[in-house]
Amino acid sequence: MMRLKERTIGFIVNFLLGVAWASVLIGAITSFLSNLSNGFFVALVFGLIGMVPGAVAVVLLEHFFTVKAHYYEAQKQTALLREIKERLQS
C-alpha cells in the first residue's frame, strides 16, 4: 500500500487498486469455470484472457503510484538543490 501526501487521493487510488485485484481474481475464476467443460487447456487460456482487464487496471494504478513517488522525490531534490545554490551564492 502506497502512502500519498494527499489522503483523499491515496484512499481512492488504494480502493481502486483493491477493486482491480478483485476483478483480476473474479475475471480469471469465472472465465476458467465457465469454459472448463470445453477442456482444461481452453479453460486456462480463457482464464488468462479474463485476467487481462483487471491486470491492466493494476498496472495503470501502480504506474500512478510510481509517477507520484517520482514527483515527490523530484520536489525534495529541487528543494535541496535550491538550498545548496543559496549557500554557494552567499
Chimera marker file (.cmm) of the C-alpha trace (Angstrom):
<marker_set name="trace">
<marker id="1" x="0.000" y="0.000" z="0.000" r="1" g="1" b="0" radius="0.5"/>
<marker id="2" x="1.488" y="3.273" z="-1.108" r="1" g="1" b="0" radius="0.5"/>
<marker id="3" x="1.212" y="6.377" z="1.026" r="1" g="1" b="0" radius="0.5"/>
<marker id="4" x="0.451" y="9.627" z="-0.749" r="1" g="1" b="0" radius="0.5"/>
<marker id="5" x="0.592" y="13.093" z="0.713" r="1" g="1" b="0" radius="0.5"/>
<marker id="6" x="-2.983" y="13.721" z="-0.358" r="1" g="1" b="0" radius="0.5"/>
<marker id="7" x="-5.030" y="11.440" z="1.877" r="1" g="1" b="0" radius="0.5"/>
<marker id="8" x="-8.199" y="11.541" z="-0.221" r="1" g="1" b="0" radius="0.5"/>
<marker id="9" x="-6.429" y="10.668" z="-3.462" r="1" g="1" b="0" radius="0.5"/>
<marker id="10" x="-4.445" y="7.976" z="-1.685" r="1" g="1" b="0" radius="0.5"/>
<marker id="11" x="-7.606" y="6.399" z="-0.297" r="1" g="1" b="0" radius="0.5"/>
<marker id="12" x="-9.360" y="6.470" z="-3.669" r="1" g="1" b="0" radius="0.5"/>
<marker id="13" x="-6.394" y="5.018" z="-5.562" r="1" g="1" b="0" radius="0.5"/>
<marker id="14" x="-5.809" y="2.294" z="-2.963" r="1" g="1" b="0" radius="0.5"/>
<marker id="15" x="-9.509" y="1.425" z="-3.080" r="1" g="1" b="0" radius="0.5"/>
<marker id="16" x="-9.409" y="1.247" z="-6.876" r="1" g="1" b="0" radius="0.5"/>
<marker id="17" x="-6.299" y="-0.923" z="-6.652" r="1" g="1" b="0" radius="0.5"/>
<marker id="18" x="-8.214" y="-3.350" z="-4.454" r="1" g="1" b="0" radius="0.5"/>
<marker id="19" x="-11.109" y="-3.340" z="-6.902" r="1" g="1" b="0" radius="0.5"/>
<marker id="20" x="-8.693" y="-4.008" z="-9.765" r="1" g="1" b="0" radius="0.5"/>
<marker id="21" x="-7.165" y="-7.003" z="-7.967" r="1" g="1" b="0" radius="0.5"/>
<marker id="22" x="-10.653" y="-8.300" z="-7.207" r="1" g="1" b="0" radius="0.5"/>
<marker id="23" x="-11.579" y="-8.004" z="-10.884" r="1" g="1" b="0" radius="0.5"/>
<marker id="24" x="-8.424" y="-9.942" z="-11.806" r="1" g="1" b="0" radius="0.5"/>
<marker id="25" x="-9.484" y="-12.740" z="-9.493" r="1" g="1" b="0" radius="0.5"/>
<marker id="26" x="-13.151" y="-12.709" z="-10.489" r="1" g="1" b="0" radius="0.5"/>
<marker id="27" x="-12.348" y="-12.495" z="-14.200" r="1" g="1" b="0" radius="0.5"/>
<marker id="28" x="-9.914" y="-15.383" z="-14.037" r="1" g="1" b="0" radius="0.5"/>
<marker id="29" x="-12.114" y="-17.653" z="-11.927" r="1" g="1" b="0" radius="0.5"/>
<marker id="30" x="-15.371" y="-17.051" z="-13.779" r="1" g="1" b="0" radius="0.5"/>
<marker id="31" x="-13.761" y="-17.367" z="-17.206" r="1" g="1" b="0" radius="0.5"/>
<marker id="32" x="-11.956" y="-20.531" z="-16.167" r="1" g="1" b="0" radius="0.5"/>
<marker id="33" x="-15.001" y="-22.181" z="-14.602" r="1" g="1" b="0" radius="0.5"/>
<marker id="34" x="-17.389" y="-21.245" z="-17.405" r="1" g="1" b="0" radius="0.5"/>
<marker id="35" x="-15.083" y="-22.781" z="-20.016" r="1" g="1" b="0" radius="0.5"/>
<marker id="36" x="-13.973" y="-25.849" z="-18.067" r="1" g="1" b="0" radius="0.5"/>
<marker id="37" x="-16.448" y="-28.029" z="-19.968" r="1" g="1" b="0" radius="0.5"/>
<marker id="38" x="-14.513" y="-27.252" z="-23.188" r="1" g="1" b="0" radius="0.5"/>
<marker id="39" x="-11.308" y="-28.699" z="-21.797" r="1" g="1" b="0" radius="0.5"/>
<marker id="40" x="-8.691" y="-27.746" z="-19.255" r="1" g="1" b="0" radius="0.5"/>
<marker id="41" x="-6.334" y="-26.019" z="-21.701" r="1" g="1" b="0" radius="0.5"/>
<marker id="42" x="-9.124" y="-23.946" z="-23.251" r="1" g="1" b="0" radius="0.5"/>
<marker id="43" x="-10.367" y="-23.009" z="-19.779" r="1" g="1" b="0" radius="0.5"/>
<marker id="44" x="-6.846" y="-21.999" z="-18.775" r="1" g="1" b="0" radius="0.5"/>
<marker id="45" x="-6.482" y="-19.770" z="-21.843" r="1" g="1" b="0" radius="0.5"/>
<marker id="46" x="-9.839" y="-18.129" z="-21.219" r="1" g="1" b="0" radius="0.5"/>
<marker id="47" x="-8.938" y="-17.706" z="-17.550" r="1" g="1" b="0" radius="0.5"/>
<marker id="48" x="-5.799" y="-15.825" z="-18.564" r="1" g="1" b="0" radius="0.5"/>
<marker id="49" x="-7.792" y="-13.715" z="-21.004" r="1" g="1" b="0" radius="0.5"/>
<marker id="50" x="-10.315" y="-12.972" z="-18.243" r="1" g="1" b="0" radius="0.5"/>
<marker id="51" x="-7.492" y="-11.601" z="-16.084" r="1" g="1" b="0" radius="0.5"/>
<marker id="52" x="-6.364" y="-9.030" z="-18.652" r="1" g="1" b="0" radius="0.5"/>
<marker id="53" x="-8.753" y="-6.108" z="-17.918" r="1" g="1" b="0" radius="0.5"/>
<marker id="54" x="-8.080" y="-6.237" z="-14.187" r="1" g="1" b="0" radius="0.5"/>
<marker id="55" x="-4.343" y="-6.670" z="-14.721" r="1" g="1" b="0" radius="0.5"/>
<marker id="56" x="-4.268" y="-3.617" z="-16.984" r="1" g="1" b="0" radius="0.5"/>
<marker id="57" x="-6.021" y="-1.607" z="-14.279" r="1" g="1" b="0" radius="0.5"/>
<marker id="58" x="-3.487" y="-2.811" z="-11.676" r="1" g="1" b="0" radius="0.5"/>
<marker id="59" x="-0.578" y="-1.808" z="-13.905" r="1" g="1" b="0" radius="0.5"/>
<marker id="60" x="-2.058" y="1.628" z="-14.574" r="1" g="1" b="0" radius="0.5"/>
<marker id="61" x="-2.697" y="2.296" z="-10.877" r="1" g="1" b="0" radius="0.5"/>
<marker id="62" x="0.798" y="1.113" z="-9.924" r="1" g="1" b="0" radius="0.5"/>
<marker id="63" x="2.159" y="3.413" z="-12.628" r="1" g="1" b="0" radius="0.5"/>
<marker id="64" x="0.245" y="6.268" z="-10.996" r="1" g="1" b="0" radius="0.5"/>
<marker id="65" x="1.948" y="5.467" z="-7.674" r="1" g="1" b="0" radius="0.5"/>
<marker id="66" x="5.355" y="5.350" z="-9.342" r="1" g="1" b="0" radius="0.5"/>
<marker id="67" x="4.843" y="8.696" z="-11.072" r="1" g="1" b="0" radius="0.5"/>
<marker id="68" x="3.672" y="10.318" z="-7.829" r="1" g="1" b="0" radius="0.5"/>
<marker id="69" x="6.675" y="8.906" z="-5.923" r="1" g="1" b="0" radius="0.5"/>
<marker id="70" x="8.988" y="10.253" z="-8.609" r="1" g="1" b="0" radius="0.5"/>
<marker id="71" x="7.280" y="13.639" z="-8.395" r="1" g="1" b="0" radius="0.5"/>
<marker id="72" x="7.702" y="13.775" z="-4.606" r="1" g="1" b="0" radius="0.5"/>
<marker id="73" x="11.373" y="12.818" z="-4.905" r="1" g="1" b="0" radius="0.5"/>
<marker id="74" x="11.935" y="15.458" z="-7.579" r="1" g="1" b="0" radius="0.5"/>
<marker id="75" x="10.378" y="18.060" z="-5.268" r="1" g="1" b="0" radius="0.5"/>
<marker id="76" x="12.762" y="17.062" z="-2.470" r="1" g="1" b="0" radius="0.5"/>
<marker id="77" x="15.759" y="17.186" z="-4.787" r="1" g="1" b="0" radius="0.5"/>
<marker id="78" x="14.731" y="20.578" z="-6.138" r="1" g="1" b="0" radius="0.5"/>
<marker id="79" x="14.453" y="21.982" z="-2.614" r="1" g="1" b="0" radius="0.5"/>
<marker id="80" x="17.887" y="20.598" z="-1.724" r="1" g="1" b="0" radius="0.5"/>
<marker id="81" x="19.429" y="21.990" z="-4.903" r="1" g="1" b="0" radius="0.5"/>
<marker id="82" x="17.947" y="25.418" z="-4.211" r="1" g="1" b="0" radius="0.5"/>
<marker id="83" x="19.348" y="25.323" z="-0.678" r="1" g="1" b="0" radius="0.5"/>
<marker id="84" x="22.788" y="24.350" z="-1.987" r="1" g="1" b="0" radius="0.5"/>
<marker id="85" x="22.617" y="27.111" z="-4.597" r="1" g="1" b="0" radius="0.5"/>
<marker id="86" x="21.705" y="29.697" z="-1.941" r="1" g="1" b="0" radius="0.5"/>
<marker id="87" x="24.574" y="28.571" z="0.286" r="1" g="1" b="0" radius="0.5"/>
<marker id="88" x="27.045" y="28.731" z="-2.584" r="1" g="1" b="0" radius="0.5"/>
<marker id="89" x="25.922" y="32.214" z="-3.575" r="1" g="1" b="0" radius="0.5"/>
<marker id="90" x="26.239" y="33.620" z="-0.057" r="1" g="1" b="0" radius="0.5"/>
<link id1="1" id2="2" r="1" g="1" b="0" radius="0.2"/>
<link id1="2" id2="3" r="1" g="1" b="0" radius="0.2"/>
<link id1="3" id2="4" r="1" g="1" b="0" radius="0.2"/>
<link id1="4" id2="5" r="1" g="1" b="0" radius="0.2"/>
<link id1="5" id2="6" r="1" g="1" b="0" radius="0.2"/>
<link id1="6" id2="7" r="1" g="1" b="0" radius="0.2"/>
<link id1="7" id2="8" r="1" g="1" b="0" radius="0.2"/>
<link id1="8" id2="9" r="1" g="1" b="0" radius="0.2"/>
<link id1="9" id2="10" r="1" g="1" b="0" radius="0.2"/>
<link id1="10" id2="11" r="1" g="1" b="0" radius="0.2"/>
<link id1="11" id2="12" r="1" g="1" b="0" radius="0.2"/>
<link id1="12" id2="13" r="1" g="1" b="0" radius="0.2"/>
<link id1="13" id2="14" r="1" g="1" b="0" radius="0.2"/>
<link id1="14" id2="15" r="1" g="1" b="0" radius="0.2"/>
<link id1="15" id2="16" r="1" g="1" b="0" radius="0.2"/>
<link id1="16" id2="17" r="1" g="1" b="0" radius="0.2"/>
<link id1="17" id2="18" r="1" g="1" b="0" radius="0.2"/>
<link id1="18" id2="19" r="1" g="1" b="0" radius="0.2"/>
<link id1="19" id2="20" r="1" g="1" b="0" radius="0.2"/>
<link id1="20" id2="21" r="1" g="1" b="0" radius="0.2"/>
<link id1="21" id2="22" r="1" g="1" b="0" radius="0.2"/>
<link id1="22" id2="23" r="1" g="1" b="0" radius="0.2"/>
<link id1="23" id2="24" r="1" g="1" b="0" radius="0.2"/>
<link id1="24" id2="25" r="1" g="1" b="0" radius="0.2"/>
<link id1="25" id2="26" r="1" g="1" b="0" radius="0.2"/>
<link id1="26" id2="27" r="1" g="1" b="0" radius="0.2"/>
<link id1="27" id2="28" r="1" g="1" b="0" radius="0.2"/>
<link id1="28" id2="29" r="1" g="1" b="0" radius="0.2"/>
<link id1="29" id2="30" r="1" g="1" b="0" radius="0.2"/>
<link id1="30" id2="31" r="1" g="1" b="0" radius="0.2"/>
<link id1="31" id2="32" r="1" g="1" b="0" radius="0.2"/>
<link id1="32" id2="33" r="1" g="1" b="0" radius="0.2"/>
<link id1="33" id2="34" r="1" g="1" b="0" radius="0.2"/>
<link id1="34" id2="35" r="1" g="1" b="0" radius="0.2"/>
<link id1="35" id2="36" r="1" g="1" b="0" radius="0.2"/>
<link id1="36" id2="37" r="1" g="1" b="0" radius="0.2"/>
<link id1="37" id2="38" r="1" g="1" b="0" radius="0.2"/>
<link id1="38" id2="39" r="1" g="1" b="0" radius="0.2"/>
<link id1="39" id2="40" r="1" g="1" b="0" radius="0.2"/>
<link id1="40" id2="41" r="1" g="1" b="0" radius="0.2"/>
<link id1="41" id2="42" r="1" g="1" b="0" radius="0.2"/>
<link id1="42" id2="43" r="1" g="1" b="0" radius="0.2"/>
<link id1="43" id2="44" r="1" g="1" b="0" radius="0.2"/>
<link id1="44" id2="45" r="1" g="1" b="0" radius="0.2"/>
<link id1="45" id2="46" r="1" g="1" b="0" radius="0.2"/>
<link id1="46" id2="47" r="1" g="1" b="0" radius="0.2"/>
<link id1="47" id2="48" r="1" g="1" b="0" radius="0.2"/>
<link id1="48" id2="49" r="1" g="1" b="0" radius="0.2"/>
<link id1="49" id2="50" r="1" g="1" b="0" radius="0.2"/>
<link id1="50" id2="51" r="1" g="1" b="0" radius="0.2"/>
<link id1="51" id2="52" r="1" g="1" b="0" radius="0.2"/>
<link id1="52" id2="53" r="1" g="1" b="0" radius="0.2"/>
<link id1="53" id2="54" r="1" g="1" b="0" radius="0.2"/>
<link id1="54" id2="55" r="1" g="1" b="0" radius="0.2"/>
<link id1="55" id2="56" r="1" g="1" b="0" radius="0.2"/>
<link id1="56" id2="57" r="1" g="1" b="0" radius="0.2"/>
<link id1="57" id2="58" r="1" g="1" b="0" radius="0.2"/>
<link id1="58" id2="59" r="1" g="1" b="0" radius="0.2"/>
<link id1="59" id2="60" r="1" g="1" b="0" radius="0.2"/>
<link id1="60" id2="61" r="1" g="1" b="0" radius="0.2"/>
<link id1="61" id2="62" r="1" g="1" b="0" radius="0.2"/>
<link id1="62" id2="63" r="1" g="1" b="0" radius="0.2"/>
<link id1="63" id2="64" r="1" g="1" b="0" radius="0.2"/>
<link id1="64" id2="65" r="1" g="1" b="0" radius="0.2"/>
<link id1="65" id2="66" r="1" g="1" b="0" radius="0.2"/>
<link id1="66" id2="67" r="1" g="1" b="0" radius="0.2"/>
<link id1="67" id2="68" r="1" g="1" b="0" radius="0.2"/>
<link id1="68" id2="69" r="1" g="1" b="0" radius="0.2"/>
<link id1="69" id2="70" r="1" g="1" b="0" radius="0.2"/>
<link id1="70" id2="71" r="1" g="1" b="0" radius="0.2"/>
<link id1="71" id2="72" r="1" g="1" b="0" radius="0.2"/>
<link id1="72" id2="73" r="1" g="1" b="0" radius="0.2"/>
<link id1="73" id2="74" r="1" g="1" b="0" radius="0.2"/>
<link id1="74" id2="75" r="1" g="1" b="0" radius="0.2"/>
<link id1="75" id2="76" r="1" g="1" b="0" radius="0.2"/>
<link id1="76" id2="77" r="1" g="1" b="0" radius="0.2"/>
<link id1="77" id2="78" r="1" g="1" b="0" radius="0.2"/>
<link id1="78" id2="79" r="1" g="1" b="0" radius="0.2"/>
<link id1="79" id2="80" r="1" g="1" b="0" radius="0.2"/>
<link id1="80" id2="81" r="1" g="1" b="0" radius="0.2"/>
<link id1="81" id2="82" r="1" g="1" b="0" radius="0.2"/>
<link id1="82" id2="83" r="1" g="1" b="0" radius="0.2"/>
<link id1="83" id2="84" r="1" g="1" b="0" radius="0.2"/>
<link id1="84" id2="85" r="1" g="1" b="0" radius="0.2"/>
<link id1="85" id2="86" r="1" g="1" b="0" radius="0.2"/>
<link id1="86" id2="87" r="1" g="1" b="0" radius="0.2"/>
<link id1="87" id2="88" r="1" g="1" b="0" radius="0.2"/>
<link id1="88" id2="89" r="1" g="1" b="0" radius="0.2"/>
<link id1="89" id2="90" r="1" g="1" b="0" radius="0.2"/>
</marker_set>
